[in-house]
Structure formats: C-alpha cells, structure tokens
C-alpha cells in the first residue's frame, strides 16, 4: 500500500458555471475522523447530477469553494479511522456519498463515512464498481420500492442510461417481464442485450401502443429514470393497483392517478443497503455498461460529453 501524500490532484470548481470552470488542481489530502475511511481512488463515476451541480444547482445551504465534484467511485482503503472495524488498509472498496462533506470523488483521495463504503462484489472489477455507487443503489432501491414479484410486467423508462441499464437487470433477476423504453437504435440494442423482453425507442415509437401490445391488461409497475411524454404514457398504462417509482429530480414528474401508487425516492447509502446491492449484483451477474472513460485531467471533457446527452450506461474518470 502506497504512503499517503500531503497533497493530491483533484478536478475542482472555484465557482458555478459552464464546463470551463472545471479544472485540475492540487488540494490537501483530506484528514479522516474516527468513523471515516480514506480511499485511494482508481475510478470515479460521472453523472448528469455532477454537471447540474457544476452549473449551479446545490441541494441545500451554500457550498464551500473550491469544490471537488463527484458522488461515487472505487479504489483501495488507504487509512481507517480509530472507530472503524469493517475495513483494513489495502481492501478494494467502492462508495456513494452525495455532497460529501470533505470533497467529492474527482480526486486521488476521498474521505468518506465508513457506512457509505462497501467491499467490491466479487463479480465486478474496480472500474465497474466505480461506476455503480450512485446508479446501482438508485436502480435497486427503485425495484425494491415497487415490490416486484415473479411474472409481473414492468416498464423501465430511460432503460439505456446509467440507472435504467442496471434496473432492468435487477428486475429480470426477480422474474419480472420487462419492457425497456430506451433511446435511439443503439440504446434499444443495448437494452435487448441486457435481457429486456422487449425494447422500444422512446423518441420514435408510439409508447402507448407498444405498452398495450406488451401488456394488454396494463402494466403492473413502471420505473423511470427520465421524464417526458414516454413517462406519462407509462403512467397512463398502469393497471389499477399498479405502482410507479422514480428518483427525485426526474422532470417532469408524473401526474398522480387514482388507483396508482406513485413513489418518489432518493437513493440511500448504508451498510445494509450496500449489502443488498452486493448480493443483487452477484445474483444478477450484473453487466455494467461504460459509455466512455476519461483521465482525471480531462474531467471537463467528461462533462461536455454528459451535456451532449444520449449516454449509454455510465461515464467514468480514470484516476490512476
């Protein structure tokens, strides 16, 4: 295990703004408290929410600049706090921590509360694990909120994105029949390869007709990681007693309907949450599509790619 330096490279912003404000700089390696873990990062995930934060959105209060972006990543444990017993130096781990108090994951090191860190599932590489902290928890917890049972019919809207590609695999693991609403021909192809029973292009095909054909008696459930007309069509196709789940932030949100349970949720990290995710990753033999990989020094290019849209799976930064 490498010695811990005093400083590290990090992609930081000094103010909110366009992609040009995201620059490589040198920052102190964060010190850890008694219940924290210091991770020497190998991979960091890049999500649309990162670009939204960079552009000016912040969940609450005021951020402290310079701000290191990034909500998830993977690497090796470099140090553990005095009260941490679950991890040892050199252990391969991954983590999700939104608005992490001591800086985000676009850096060579990150200090994170130990309950937001987990050992990497045996079936995943460091690179793959670095991509799923945020999206994996969001996908699995959406499926859990829906309470899917074997044989039920589910539509996944946004099925070719970071959350959707994982959600459809978790739903198939539970025995659901899955209609994937993806983006463009390549997104439809990806959803099919990941196990969807049927996949359609949400921007070109008539969603209402596709849903009626796939589920003549109506959908049992729908999970959405994107908003828009396709989401409204899915919601309208739910049978009485059906369920719709989507992460907070999906816009426009679905209108409420009589007889349909609507669940808006946030992904929650924690020891038990990560245990369930690890178990599901291995049980589903999860495949993690990586749309593109950029070195840390090119974090700006990663944000430019995010803002172009049509990302199949997840974008990551290679830290080391």
KAQUIMO-V400063 format. One record per pair of residues at least 24 apart in sequence whose C-alpha atoms are under 8 Angstrom apart, sorted by the first residue. I is the first residue (numbers start at 1). J is the second residue. Records with the same first field share a line. If there is no record, write none. Layout:
BEGIN
I: J / J
END
This chain:
BEGIN
1: 78 / 89 / 90
2: 78
4: 78
5: 29
8: 107 / 108 / 109
9: 107 / 108
10: 68 / 106 / 107 / 108 / 296
11: 68 / 69 / 106 / 107 / 296 / 297 / 299
12: 66 / 67 / 68 / 69 / 106
13: 54 / 65 / 66 / 67 / 68 / 69
14: 65 / 66 / 67
15: 65 / 66
16: 53 / 54 / 55 / 56
17: 54 / 55 / 56
18: 54 / 55
19: 54 / 55 / 300 / 303 / 304
20: 300
22: 54 / 299 / 300
23: 297 / 299 / 300
24: 296 / 297
29: 109 / 110
30: 102 / 109 / 110 / 111
31: 111
32: 80 / 81 / 111 / 112
33: 81 / 82
34: 80 / 81 / 82 / 83 / 84
35: 80 / 81 / 82 / 83 / 84 / 113 / 114
36: 80 / 81 / 84 / 111 / 112 / 113 / 114
37: 77 / 78 / 79 / 80 / 81 / 84 / 111 / 112 / 113 / 114 / 117
38: 77 / 78 / 79 / 80 / 109 / 110 / 111 / 112
39: 74 / 75 / 76 / 77 / 78 / 79 / 93 / 109 / 110 / 111 / 112
40: 75 / 76 / 77 / 78 / 108 / 109 / 110
41: 73 / 74 / 75 / 76 / 105 / 107 / 108 / 109 / 110 / 319 / 320
42: 73 / 74 / 75 / 76 / 108 / 126 / 127 / 130 / 318 / 319 / 320
43: 73 / 74 / 75 / 126 / 127 / 130 / 131 / 316 / 317 / 318 / 319 / 320
44: 70 / 72 / 73 / 74 / 105 / 106 / 130 / 131 / 316 / 317 / 318 / 319
45: 70 / 71 / 72 / 73 / 105 / 130 / 131 / 132 / 133 / 314 / 315 / 316 / 317
46: 70 / 71 / 131 / 302 / 303 / 314 / 315 / 316 / 317
47: 306 / 314 / 315
48: 306 / 307
51: 303 / 306 / 307
67: 103 / 104
68: 103 / 104 / 105 / 106 / 107
69: 103 / 104 / 105 / 106
70: 98 / 104 / 105 / 106
71: 96 / 97 / 98 / 99 / 100 / 104 / 105 / 134
72: 96 / 97 / 98 / 104 / 105 / 130 / 131 / 132 / 133 / 134
73: 105 / 129 / 130 / 131 / 132 / 133
74: 126 / 127 / 129 / 130
75: 126 / 130
84: 114
91: 119
92: 119 / 120 / 126
93: 117 / 118 / 119 / 120 / 126
94: 118 / 119 / 120 / 126 / 129 / 130 / 133
95: 130 / 133
96: 133 / 134 / 269
97: 269
106: 296 / 299 / 317 / 319
107: 296 / 319
108: 319 / 320
115: 269 / 270 / 271
116: 269 / 270 / 271
117: 270 / 271 / 274
118: 271 / 274 / 275
120: 278
121: 278 / 279 / 281 / 282
122: 282
123: 281 / 282 / 285 / 286
128: 288 / 290
130: 316
131: 288 / 290 / 314 / 315 / 316
132: 288
134: 267
135: 162 / 163 / 166
136: 163 / 166 / 167 / 277
137: 267 / 268 / 269 / 273 / 274 / 277
138: 163 / 247 / 266 / 267 / 268
139: 163 / 164 / 166 / 167 / 170
140: 166 / 167 / 170 / 277 / 280
141: 267
142: 167 / 223 / 245 / 246 / 247 / 265
143: 167 / 170 / 171 / 223
145: 245 / 263
146: 221 / 243 / 244 / 245
148: 174 / 176 / 221
149: 174 / 175 / 176
150: 174 / 175 / 176
151: 175 / 176 / 177
152: 176 / 177 / 220 / 221
153: 177 / 178 / 179 / 215 / 219 / 220 / 221
154: 178 / 179 / 219 / 220 / 221 / 222 / 223
155: 179 / 180 / 181 / 219 / 221 / 222 / 223 / 234
156: 180 / 181 / 222 / 223 / 224 / 225
157: 181 / 182 / 222 / 223 / 224 / 225 / 226 / 230 / 231 / 234
158: 182 / 183 / 224 / 225 / 226
159: 183 / 187 / 191 / 225
160: 187 / 188 / 190 / 191 / 311 / 312 / 313
161: 225 / 310 / 311 / 312 / 313 / 314
162: 289 / 311 / 312 / 313 / 314
163: 225 / 313
164: 224 / 225
165: 191 / 194 / 288 / 289 / 313
166: 286 / 287 / 288
168: 194 / 195 / 196
169: 194 / 195 / 196 / 284 / 286
170: 280 / 284
172: 196 / 284
173: 283 / 284
179: 211 / 214
181: 230
183: 310
187: 312
190: 312
194: 287
202: 230
203: 230
207: 233 / 234
208: 233 / 234 / 237
211: 237
212: 237
224: 250
225: 250
226: 250 / 251
227: 251 / 252 / 253 / 254
228: 252
288: 313 / 314
289: 313 / 314
290: 314 / 315 / 316
291: 315
292: 316
293: 317 / 318
294: 318
295: 319
END
